[in-house]
């Protein structure tokens, strides 16, 4: 019997990357549409990639996680400026999101939207349960490096790059950064994240954030040693900045931490995530909106 293999898709990450990759330099009128006037440029990228991933990685279970509106995020409750610098989504992308959710439902793929939690949280909650309860592997498809904190022996992130897709494991992470994946949160606590409007510790950049965590283990560990004589002289020039930025660093760690304990997803029944490709059903769904998607089959 084949071991189960779960695929978790960061829905907006894939859909929006597909949209912007195929809409660059084009007006809305120049984007591809079907005969009914529905936009399809992002949908074609999304579903082609989804079908390829399911086939290439022998996926048995799959789910697509969607973000809630940024103003509805649980993180806005304690950080009102969280993600406020992001632009509004283009209307053709919103329309394709709505079409995408209908198509996924038609072909039988589980979707996760769990207000007030974000897609990263839903992915984290499911990935953690799968890792603890199953012998099979979990693949997370996203270019969002926040998700690196979820890597473990049973969880791999598939990251798209110009040279092709990278199956990025916890071993890759440890070799690259010299810390374990859960400590990625502490690095983000100091570095912050401009795209999410997470401040970090002002004045502490990439050259110092990672070495500080490598040496002291966590942002709390940094602050425990900050006023002591043993604090490494190599970081003395950051001492004042760290002191001033303490509250900001702690809030940034809270914002960067993926919430894996979500009541609505406790005791998940993974049989509802099972997916077997029904080629006739899938082709019919794509034909309904005139999507040309190549469906590949694995050779026995």
C-alpha positions as CSV (number, residue, x, y, z in Angstrom):
1,X,0.0,0.0,0.0
2,X,1.3,3.4,-1.0
3,X,2.0,5.8,1.9
4,X,-0.3,8.8,2.0
5,X,1.1,12.0,0.7
6,X,-0.5,15.3,1.5
7,X,-0.3,18.5,-0.6
8,X,-1.1,21.8,0.9
9,X,-1.4,24.8,-1.5
10,X,-1.2,28.4,-0.4
11,X,-4.0,29.4,-2.7
12,X,-3.5,33.2,-3.1
13,X,0.2,32.7,-3.3
14,X,-0.1,30.5,-6.4
15,X,-3.1,32.3,-8.0
16,X,-1.6,35.8,-7.6
17,X,1.8,34.7,-8.9
18,X,0.1,33.2,-11.9
19,X,-1.9,36.4,-12.4
20,X,1.0,38.8,-12.2
21,X,3.3,36.7,-14.3
22,X,0.8,36.7,-17.2
23,X,-0.6,40.2,-16.8
24,X,2.7,42.2,-16.6
25,X,2.5,45.2,-19.0
26,X,-1.1,44.4,-20.0
27,X,-4.3,46.2,-19.5
28,X,-7.4,44.3,-18.2
29,X,-8.7,44.2,-21.8
30,X,-5.6,42.4,-23.0
31,X,-5.9,39.6,-20.4
32,X,-7.1,36.2,-21.6
33,X,-10.8,35.5,-21.2
34,X,-13.2,32.8,-22.2
35,X,-16.2,33.3,-24.5
36,X,-18.4,34.4,-21.5
37,X,-15.9,37.2,-20.6
38,X,-14.5,35.5,-17.5
39,X,-10.8,36.1,-17.0
40,X,-8.7,33.0,-17.2
41,X,-5.0,34.0,-17.2
42,X,-4.3,33.1,-13.6
43,X,-6.6,30.1,-13.6
44,X,-4.7,28.4,-16.3
45,X,-1.4,28.7,-14.3
46,X,-3.1,27.7,-11.1
47,X,-4.7,24.5,-12.3
48,X,-1.9,23.4,-14.5
49,X,0.5,23.6,-11.6
50,X,-2.0,21.9,-9.2
51,X,-2.5,19.0,-11.6
52,X,1.2,18.7,-12.2
53,X,2.0,18.6,-8.5
54,X,-0.6,16.0,-7.8
55,X,0.8,13.7,-10.5
56,X,4.5,14.4,-10.0
57,X,4.5,13.8,-6.2
58,X,1.9,10.9,-6.1
59,X,-0.4,13.0,-4.0
60,X,-3.2,11.1,-2.2
61,X,-4.6,14.0,-0.1
62,X,-4.8,17.7,-1.0
63,X,-6.2,21.0,0.3
64,X,-6.0,24.6,-0.9
65,X,-5.9,27.2,1.9
66,X,-7.2,30.7,1.4
67,X,-6.5,33.9,3.3
68,X,-9.2,35.9,5.0
69,X,-9.5,39.6,4.2
70,X,-6.4,41.3,5.7
71,X,-8.6,43.5,7.9
72,X,-10.2,40.3,9.3
73,X,-6.9,38.7,10.3
74,X,-6.5,37.7,13.9
75,X,-3.2,39.6,13.8
76,X,-5.0,42.9,13.3
77,X,-6.5,42.5,16.8
78,X,-3.1,43.3,18.4
79,X,-1.3,45.0,15.4
80,X,-3.7,47.4,13.6
81,X,-1.1,48.2,10.9
82,X,-0.4,44.6,10.0
83,X,-0.3,44.2,6.2
84,X,-1.8,47.7,5.7
85,X,0.9,48.7,3.2
86,X,-0.3,46.0,0.7
87,X,-2.1,47.2,-2.4
88,X,-5.7,46.2,-3.1
89,X,-6.2,43.1,-5.4
90,X,-7.0,43.8,-9.0
91,X,-10.6,43.0,-9.9
92,X,-9.7,40.4,-12.6
93,X,-7.8,38.5,-9.9
94,X,-10.7,38.6,-7.5
95,X,-13.0,37.3,-10.2
96,X,-10.6,34.4,-10.9
97,X,-10.4,33.6,-7.2
98,X,-14.2,33.2,-7.2
99,X,-14.1,31.0,-10.3
100,X,-11.2,29.0,-8.8
101,X,-13.1,28.2,-5.6
102,X,-16.1,26.9,-7.7
103,X,-13.8,24.7,-9.8
104,X,-12.0,23.2,-6.9
105,X,-15.3,22.3,-5.3
106,X,-16.5,20.7,-8.5
107,X,-13.5,18.5,-8.9
108,X,-13.5,17.5,-5.2
109,X,-10.5,19.3,-3.7
110,X,-10.8,20.4,-0.1
111,X,-10.6,24.1,0.6
112,X,-9.7,25.8,3.9
113,X,-10.9,29.3,4.9
114,X,-10.9,29.6,8.7
115,X,-11.7,33.2,9.9
116,X,-9.9,35.0,11.6
117,X,-6.9,32.9,10.7
118,X,-4.8,33.3,7.6
119,X,-3.9,30.6,5.0
120,X,-0.4,30.1,6.7
121,X,-2.2,29.3,10.0
122,X,-4.5,26.8,8.3
123,X,-1.6,25.2,6.5
124,X,0.4,25.1,9.8
125,X,-2.5,23.5,11.7
126,X,-3.0,20.8,9.2
127,X,0.7,20.1,8.5
128,X,1.4,19.8,12.2
129,X,-1.4,17.3,12.7
130,X,-0.4,15.3,9.6
131,X,3.2,15.1,10.8
132,X,2.1,13.8,14.2
133,X,-0.6,11.4,13.1
134,X,0.6,9.9,9.8
135,X,3.6,8.1,8.4
136,X,3.3,9.8,5.1
137,X,4.9,13.0,3.9
138,X,3.4,16.5,3.6
139,X,4.3,18.9,0.8
140,X,3.6,22.6,1.1
141,X,3.5,24.5,-2.1
142,X,4.3,28.2,-1.6
143,X,7.1,30.8,-2.2
144,X,6.3,32.3,1.2
145,X,9.4,31.8,3.3
146,X,7.3,32.4,6.5
147,X,6.3,28.7,6.1
148,X,9.9,27.5,6.5
149,X,9.2,27.4,10.3
150,X,6.9,24.4,9.6
151,X,9.6,22.2,8.1
152,X,10.3,18.8,9.8
153,X,11.2,15.3,8.9
154,X,7.8,14.7,7.3
155,X,7.2,18.2,5.9
156,X,8.8,19.7,2.8
157,X,8.2,23.0,1.2
158,X,8.1,23.1,-2.7
159,X,9.6,26.5,-3.7
160,X,9.5,27.7,-7.3
161,X,12.7,29.3,-8.6
162,X,14.1,30.3,-12.0
163,X,16.0,27.0,-12.2
164,X,13.0,24.9,-11.4
165,X,11.2,23.8,-8.2
166,X,13.2,23.1,-5.1
167,X,12.1,20.5,-2.6
168,X,13.3,22.3,0.4
169,X,13.6,20.1,3.5
170,X,14.5,20.8,7.2
171,X,18.0,19.5,6.4
172,X,18.4,22.1,3.7
173,X,17.2,24.8,6.1
174,X,19.6,23.7,8.8
175,X,22.5,23.6,6.4
176,X,21.7,27.0,5.0
177,X,20.9,28.9,8.2
178,X,22.6,26.9,11.0
179,X,19.5,26.9,13.2
180,X,16.4,24.7,13.3
181,X,13.2,25.7,11.4
182,X,11.3,26.8,14.4
183,X,14.0,29.4,15.1
184,X,13.1,31.1,11.8
185,X,10.4,33.0,13.8
186,X,13.1,34.5,16.0
187,X,15.1,35.7,13.0
188,X,11.9,37.3,11.7
189,X,11.3,38.9,15.1
190,X,14.6,40.9,14.6
191,X,14.5,41.3,10.8
192,X,10.8,42.1,10.4
193,X,9.0,41.8,7.1
194,X,8.2,44.8,4.9
195,X,5.7,43.0,2.8
196,X,3.6,42.2,5.9
197,X,4.5,45.5,7.7
198,X,6.1,43.6,10.5
199,X,8.6,46.1,12.0
200,X,11.2,43.8,13.6
201,X,13.9,45.6,15.6
202,X,14.9,48.8,13.8
203,X,18.6,49.0,13.0
204,X,19.1,45.2,13.2
205,X,19.6,43.8,9.7
206,X,20.4,40.6,7.9
207,X,24.1,40.7,8.9
208,X,23.3,40.5,12.6
209,X,19.8,39.0,13.0
210,X,20.7,35.4,12.0
211,X,24.1,35.4,13.9
212,X,22.4,36.6,17.0
213,X,19.8,33.8,16.9
214,X,22.6,31.3,16.1
215,X,24.4,32.4,19.2
216,X,21.6,33.0,21.7
217,X,19.0,30.6,20.4
218,X,16.0,32.9,20.5
219,X,15.0,36.5,20.6
220,X,14.3,36.0,24.3
221,X,17.8,34.5,24.7
222,X,19.2,37.7,23.1
223,X,17.5,39.9,25.6
224,X,18.4,37.7,28.6
225,X,22.1,38.2,27.8
226,X,21.9,41.8,26.5
227,X,22.8,43.5,29.8
228,X,25.3,40.9,30.9
229,X,29.1,41.2,30.6
230,X,29.1,37.9,28.6
231,X,27.2,39.6,25.8
232,X,29.4,39.2,22.7
233,X,31.3,42.4,22.1
234,X,30.8,41.7,18.3
235,X,27.2,42.9,18.8
236,X,27.9,45.8,21.2
237,X,27.0,48.3,18.4
238,X,23.5,46.8,18.3
239,X,23.0,46.9,22.0
240,X,21.2,50.2,22.2
241,X,19.1,49.4,19.1
242,X,18.1,46.1,20.6
243,X,17.1,47.8,23.9
244,X,15.0,50.4,22.2
245,X,13.4,47.8,19.9
246,X,12.6,45.2,22.5
247,X,8.8,45.7,22.4
248,X,8.8,45.8,18.6
249,X,10.8,42.6,18.4
250,X,8.5,40.7,20.8
251,X,5.4,41.9,18.9
252,X,7.1,41.0,15.6
253,X,7.7,37.4,16.9
254,X,4.0,37.1,17.7
255,X,3.1,38.3,14.3
256,X,5.5,36.0,12.5
257,X,4.5,32.9,14.4
258,X,2.2,30.6,12.5
259,X,-0.8,29.6,14.7
260,X,-1.0,25.8,14.6
261,X,-3.6,25.5,17.3
262,X,-6.9,26.3,15.6
263,X,-10.0,25.0,17.3
264,X,-11.9,24.5,14.1
265,X,-9.2,22.3,12.7
266,X,-8.6,20.2,15.8
267,X,-8.9,16.4,15.2
268,X,-9.1,16.8,11.4
269,X,-10.6,13.9,9.6
270,X,-8.0,13.4,6.8
271,X,-10.3,11.1,4.8
272,X,-12.1,14.2,3.7
273,X,-8.8,15.4,2.2
274,X,-8.4,12.3,0.0
275,X,-8.2,12.9,-3.7
276,X,-8.2,10.5,-6.6
277,X,-8.0,12.0,-10.1
278,X,-11.3,11.5,-12.0
279,X,-10.0,12.6,-15.4
280,X,-13.5,12.8,-17.0
281,X,-14.8,15.0,-14.1
282,X,-11.7,17.2,-14.1
283,X,-11.7,17.7,-17.9
284,X,-15.4,18.5,-17.9
285,X,-14.9,21.1,-15.2
286,X,-12.1,22.8,-17.2
287,X,-14.0,22.6,-20.4
288,X,-16.9,24.5,-18.8
289,X,-14.8,27.6,-18.6
290,X,-12.7,26.8,-21.6
291,X,-9.5,26.1,-19.7
292,X,-6.9,24.2,-21.7
293,X,-5.0,22.1,-19.1
294,X,-2.8,19.1,-19.8
295,X,-3.6,16.2,-17.6
296,X,-0.7,13.9,-17.2
297,X,-0.8,10.3,-16.1
298,X,2.0,8.4,-14.4
299,X,3.3,5.4,-16.2
300,X,2.9,2.2,-14.2
